[in-house]
Amino acid sequence: MKENIPMQSAAKPGFHPQNPHRFRYDYKQLIDACPELAPFVKLNKYNIESVDFADPVAVKMLNRAILKLNYQLEFWDIPEKYLCPPIPSRADYIFHAADLLASGNNRIIPTGKTVSVLDIGVGANCIYPIIGHQTFGWHFVGTDIDVAAIRIAQKILDSNVSLKGKIELRLQSKTSNIFSNILKPGEKFDLSICNPPFHSSQEEASEGSQRKSRNLNLKVEKTQALNFGGQSSELICDGGEHEFLRRMVKQSSEIPDRVKWFTSLVSKKSNLPAIYKSLQKFGAKEVRTIEMVHGQKQSRIVAWTFQPI
């Protein structure tokens, strides 16, 4: 993938060194690729071109422009209130995952359709498979419990020639299951990725929205949606991130030979001790933690395997 970046810009700290989004957005290039973005680009208080990140329409249009410019997508759209993820941080996950696969391949990132990746909770936006396939040519299976999300993501795939036949979507019919009912007999994956729901209730999600708004210095009402949106199934589950990851670790131990590396984003650092304890309990042979810092946002990827390295 060609890096469409302004070469004079300094890389933003914390991003993977190969992430093409580690530089300040070049709005001229983005507008050239997606003219619909132009009305949303204004000079901010620092006299620098930007968009209003409190405006979900502006954020979606920015994503559409990035996907056209950097990932050669002809069409990308999601309905109002569905999660519109920040592409730079999503790309960071993919690049760190690529390094993980390279660590068992003589430090060479494996590419092409023989590399199979399972995306747990693919969402309507289908961002991880898009980035992973368009960058490394990997084959993806994306799963979700939301019928509408699967339908919307499928429309994105069907509308882009470069994605047809490269990404498969599967509905998880039982919300308590993560891998069961998804994997076909004998099917194996090199990697699984996941951005789990991290709130345990709507109240907690609202508090998170307010905290995010304060970090961005935005003035929003409590009832206003997050600028990146999100359906309840994308943001909330019983027990929140802690419980979801506990189930994920347990269920991954039941299919130790079906996935080489299980991974998940972990938003809350306070959940790490419990995750490590569960991984030890269920016999993970190796556990790795990859720290990520994007501006004021700190998170990490936890990766584990039950197979010899």
C-alpha positions in Angstrom: 0.0 0.0 0.0 1.4 3.4 -1.0 1.7 5.8 1.9 0.0 9.0 1.0 1.6 11.3 3.5 3.0 14.9 3.7 6.7 14.1 3.9 7.5 17.4 5.8 5.3 16.4 8.8 6.8 14.9 11.9 5.3 11.5 12.9 2.9 11.6 15.8 4.3 9.9 18.9 3.0 6.5 19.9 2.1 5.1 16.5 3.6 2.0 14.9 6.5 3.1 12.7 4.9 1.6 9.6 1.5 3.0 10.2 0.7 5.3 7.2 -1.5 7.4 9.4 1.3 8.4 11.9 1.5 11.8 10.3 -0.9 14.8 10.3 -3.7 14.4 7.8 -3.0 15.9 4.4 -6.5 17.4 3.8 -5.6 18.5 0.2 -4.9 14.9 -0.7 -8.0 13.7 1.2 -10.2 16.2 -0.6 -8.8 15.4 -4.0 -9.7 11.7 -3.3 -13.1 12.5 -1.7 -14.5 16.0 -2.7 -17.4 15.5 -0.3 -15.0 16.1 2.6 -14.3 19.7 1.5 -17.2 21.4 3.3 -16.2 19.9 6.6 -12.6 21.1 6.6 -12.0 24.4 8.4 -9.1 26.2 10.0 -9.1 25.5 13.8 -8.0 27.8 16.5 -4.3 27.0 15.8 -4.9 28.1 12.1 -4.5 24.5 11.0 -6.9 22.7 8.7 -9.0 20.1 10.5 -12.6 18.8 10.9 -14.9 19.1 13.8 -14.4 15.8 15.6 -17.6 16.5 17.6 -19.6 16.2 14.4 -20.3 12.6 13.5 -21.0 13.4 9.9 -17.7 15.1 9.6 -15.9 12.2 11.2 -17.6 9.7 8.9 -16.7 11.8 5.8 -13.1 11.9 7.0 -13.1 8.1 7.3 -14.5 7.8 3.8 -11.8 10.0 2.4 -9.1 8.1 4.2 -10.4 4.8 2.9 -10.6 6.1 -0.7 -7.1 7.6 -0.6 -5.2 5.0 1.4 -7.2 1.8 0.8 -8.6 2.4 -2.7 -12.2 1.9 -1.6 -14.9 2.9 -4.1 -17.7 2.9 -1.5 -17.9 3.0 2.3 -20.9 4.1 4.4 -22.5 3.2 7.7 -25.9 4.4 9.1 -26.2 6.9 11.9 -25.3 5.7 15.4 -23.1 2.8 14.2 -19.5 2.9 15.4 -17.4 5.1 13.2 -13.9 4.1 14.3 -10.7 6.2 14.2 -8.8 4.6 11.4 -5.2 5.5 12.6 -5.6 3.5 15.8 -7.3 0.6 14.0 -4.4 0.5 11.6 -2.0 0.4 14.5 -3.6 -2.8 15.8 -3.2 -4.4 12.3 0.5 -3.4 12.1 1.2 -4.7 15.6 -0.6 -8.0 14.7 1.5 -8.2 11.6 4.7 -8.0 13.8 3.3 -10.7 16.0 2.9 -13.0 12.9 6.4 -12.0 11.7 7.9 -13.1 15.1 7.3 -16.7 14.2 8.2 -16.3 10.5 11.9 -15.2 10.6 10.8 -11.6 11.3 9.1 -11.5 7.9 5.4 -10.4 7.8 3.5 -13.1 6.0 1.2 -11.8 3.3 -1.4 -13.0 0.9 -4.6 -15.1 1.0 -3.0 -18.0 2.8 -2.9 -15.9 6.0 -6.3 -16.3 7.7 -7.5 -13.8 10.3 -10.7 -14.0 12.4 -12.2 -10.7 13.4 -14.5 -11.1 16.5 -17.1 -8.3 16.4 -16.4 -7.0 12.9 -19.1 -4.3 13.1 -20.9 -2.5 10.3 -17.8 -0.6 9.5 -15.7 -3.7 8.6 -12.5 -1.6 9.3 -10.1 -4.2 10.5 -10.6 -6.6 7.5 -10.5 -3.7 5.1 -7.1 -2.4 6.5 -5.7 -5.9 6.9 -6.6 -7.1 3.4 -5.8 -4.0 1.5 -2.4 -3.7 3.3 -1.2 -7.3 3.5 -3.6 -9.3 1.3 -4.8 -11.4 4.3 -8.1 -13.4 4.1 -10.6 -12.4 6.8 -13.6 -14.0 8.4 -15.6 -11.3 10.3 -18.2 -12.2 12.9 -20.9 -10.2 14.7 -24.0 -10.8 16.8 -25.9 -7.9 15.0 -27.8 -9.0 11.9 -28.0 -5.4 10.6 -24.2 -4.9 11.1 -23.5 -8.0 9.0 -25.9 -6.7 6.3 -24.3 -3.2 6.2 -20.7 -4.6 6.2 -21.7 -7.0 3.3 -22.9 -4.1 1.3 -19.5 -2.4 1.7 -17.8 -5.7 0.5 -20.1 -6.1 -2.4 -19.6 -2.5 -3.5 -15.8 -2.7 -3.7 -14.2 -5.0 -6.4 -11.0 -5.2 -4.5 -12.8 -6.8 -1.5 -15.1 -9.3 -3.2 -14.3 -12.8 -2.1 -11.6 -11.7 0.2 -13.6 -11.2 3.4 -16.3 -13.5 4.7 -19.0 -12.4 7.2 -20.7 -14.8 9.6 -23.5 -14.2 12.1 -22.9 -15.3 15.7 -26.4 -16.4 16.7 -25.6 -17.0 20.4 -24.3 -14.0 22.2 -22.6 -15.9 24.9 -20.4 -17.7 22.3 -17.3 -16.2 20.8 -15.8 -19.0 18.7 -18.5 -21.8 18.8 -21.0 -21.8 15.9 -18.4 -19.7 13.9 -15.5 -22.0 13.1 -16.1 -24.6 10.4 -14.9 -28.2 10.9 -11.1 -28.3 10.5 -10.9 -24.6 9.9 -7.7 -22.9 11.3 -6.6 -19.3 11.7 -3.2 -17.7 12.0 -4.7 -14.9 14.1 -7.8 -13.7 15.8 -8.4 -10.0 16.6 -11.0 -8.3 18.7 -12.1 -4.9 19.9 -14.5 -6.0 22.7 -17.4 -4.0 24.2 -15.9 -2.1 27.1 -18.9 -0.9 29.0 -21.2 -2.9 31.3 -24.2 -0.6 31.1 -25.6 2.4 29.2 -24.8 4.6 32.2 -21.2 3.6 32.1 -21.1 4.2 28.3 -22.6 7.7 28.9 -19.9 8.5 31.5 -17.3 7.3 29.0 -18.8 9.6 26.4 -18.5 12.6 28.7 -14.9 11.7 29.6 -14.0 11.4 26.0 -15.6 14.8 25.3 -13.6 16.4 28.1 -10.4 14.9 26.7 -11.2 16.5 23.4 -12.2 19.8 25.0 -15.7 19.4 23.6 -18.9 20.9 25.0 -21.7 18.3 24.6 -24.8 17.4 26.5 -25.1 14.1 28.4 -27.6 12.8 25.9 -25.5 13.6 22.9 -24.0 10.6 21.1 -20.3 9.9 21.0 -18.7 11.5 17.9 -17.6 8.0 16.8 -21.1 6.6 17.5 -21.7 3.0 18.5 -24.7 0.6 18.9 -25.3 -1.0 22.3 -23.9 -4.3 21.0 -20.7 -2.6 20.0 -20.1 -0.8 23.3 -22.0 -2.7 26.0 -22.1 -6.3 27.3 -22.9 -7.9 30.6 -19.9 -7.5 32.8 -18.2 -5.1 30.4 -14.7 -5.7 29.0 -13.6 -7.7 32.0 -16.3 -10.4 31.6 -16.1 -10.5 27.8 -12.3 -11.1 28.0 -12.7 -13.8 30.7 -15.1 -15.6 28.5 -12.9 -15.2 25.5 -9.8 -16.6 27.3 -11.8 -19.6 28.5 -13.4 -20.3 25.1 -10.1 -19.9 23.4 -8.6 -22.6 25.6 -11.2 -25.0 24.2 -9.9 -24.6 20.7 -6.1 -24.4 21.3 -5.1 -25.7 17.9 -7.5 -23.7 15.8 -5.9 -20.3 16.2 -2.2 -19.7 16.4 -2.4 -16.3 18.1 -5.5 -15.0 20.0 -5.4 -11.3 20.5 -7.7 -8.6 21.9 -7.6 -4.9 22.5 -7.8 -4.1 26.2 -9.0 -0.6 26.9 -8.9 -0.6 30.7 -5.5 -1.2 32.2 -7.2 -2.3 35.5 -8.4 -5.4 33.7 -5.0 -6.7 32.9 -4.3 -8.6 36.2 -7.5 -10.6 35.8 -6.7 -11.4 32.2 -3.2 -12.6 33.1 -4.6 -14.8 35.9 -7.2 -16.4 33.5 -4.5 -17.0 30.9 -2.3 -18.8 33.5 -5.3 -20.8 34.7 -6.2 -22.0 31.2 -2.6 -22.9 30.3 -1.5 -20.3 27.7 2.0 -21.1 26.7 3.0 -17.5 25.9 1.4 -14.1 26.6 2.5 -10.8 25.1 1.3 -7.3 25.9 1.7 -4.6 23.2 1.2 -1.0 24.6 -0.3 1.6 22.3 -0.6 5.4 22.9 -2.6 7.6 20.6 -2.7 11.1 21.9 -4.4 11.0 25.2 -5.8 7.5 24.6 -3.8 4.7 26.1 -4.6 1.0 25.3 -2.9 -2.2 24.7 -3.2 -5.5 22.8 -3.0 -8.7 24.8 -1.9 -11.7 22.7 -1.7 -15.4 23.7 -1.2 -18.8 22.3 -1.6 -22.4 23.4 0.8 -23.6 20.8 4.6 -23.9 21.0 6.4 -20.9 19.6 
